[in-house]
Amino acid sequence: MDAFPKWLTELDAADLAFMKQFILASGSLKQLAKVYGISYPTVRSRLDQLIAKINAAETHEDERYIKLIQRLTIEDKIDFEAANLLISRYREEKRNENT
């Protein structure tokens, strides 16, 4: 696994399958919608979620807690405002520990 970039190793099987189908469809979201039998906006939303996961994995943030919050937000398990509040409080506590 060392040969793979970090962002790739953090994707789950469903993400990798989606990426494979995207490549096989030559990047055509319309074709991908046909393959999955879903609407174009749904495919676009799924792609946006995948992009967000990759971006989150690429951040240089080593905090596992923050990565968990980011992933939960991307997966619509918690809302953006709650995520921001949790991350802000966490960082504040970390700063207070270091002073």
C-alpha positions in Angstrom: 0.0 0.0 0.0 3.0 2.3 0.3 3.0 2.8 -3.5 -0.5 4.3 -3.4 -1.1 7.9 -2.5 -2.7 8.5 0.9 -6.0 9.8 -0.5 -6.5 6.6 -2.5 -5.9 4.4 0.5 -8.6 6.2 2.5 -11.4 5.5 0.0 -13.8 2.7 0.6 -14.8 -0.1 -1.9 -17.9 1.9 -3.1 -15.7 4.9 -3.8 -13.2 2.9 -5.8 -16.0 1.1 -7.7 -17.5 4.6 -8.6 -14.0 5.8 -9.7 -13.6 2.7 -11.9 -17.0 3.2 -13.6 -16.2 6.9 -14.1 -13.0 6.0 -15.9 -14.7 3.2 -17.9 -17.4 5.8 -18.9 -14.5 8.1 -20.1 -15.6 10.7 -17.5 -19.1 11.0 -18.9 -21.5 11.7 -16.1 -24.4 11.0 -18.4 -23.0 7.5 -19.2 -22.4 6.9 -15.5 -26.0 7.8 -14.7 -27.1 5.1 -17.2 -24.7 2.5 -15.7 -26.1 3.1 -12.2 -29.6 3.8 -13.3 -29.8 7.1 -11.5 -30.2 10.7 -12.5 -27.4 13.0 -13.7 -27.8 15.3 -10.6 -27.4 12.2 -8.3 -24.2 11.2 -10.1 -22.9 14.8 -9.9 -23.6 14.8 -6.2 -21.9 11.5 -5.7 -18.9 12.8 -7.6 -18.8 16.0 -5.5 -18.8 13.8 -2.3 -15.9 11.8 -3.7 -14.0 15.0 -4.5 -14.6 16.2 -1.0 -13.3 13.0 0.5 -10.2 13.2 -1.6 -9.6 16.8 -0.6 -10.1 15.9 3.1 -7.6 13.1 2.8 -5.1 15.4 1.1 -5.1 18.0 3.9 -2.1 18.0 6.1 -4.2 17.8 9.2 -2.9 14.9 11.2 -5.7 15.0 13.8 -7.8 11.9 13.5 -10.7 13.6 15.3 -10.8 16.4 12.7 -10.7 13.9 9.8 -13.6 11.9 11.4 -15.7 15.1 11.6 -14.8 16.0 8.0 -15.8 12.6 6.8 -19.1 12.6 8.7 -19.9 16.0 7.2 -19.1 14.8 3.7 -21.3 11.8 4.2 -24.1 14.1 5.5 -24.1 12.4 8.9 -23.7 15.8 10.6 -24.3 19.3 9.2 -21.6 21.8 8.3 -22.3 24.2 11.2 -22.0 21.4 13.8 -18.8 20.2 12.2 -17.3 23.7 12.3 -18.3 24.1 15.9 -16.7 20.7 16.9 -13.5 21.4 15.1 -13.2 25.0 16.5 -13.7 23.8 20.0 -11.3 20.9 19.5 -8.6 23.3 18.2 -9.2 25.7 21.0 -8.8 23.0 23.6 -5.6 21.8 21.9 -4.2 25.4 22.0 -5.1 25.7 25.7 -3.3 22.4 26.4 -0.1 23.8 24.8 -0.1 27.0 26.7 
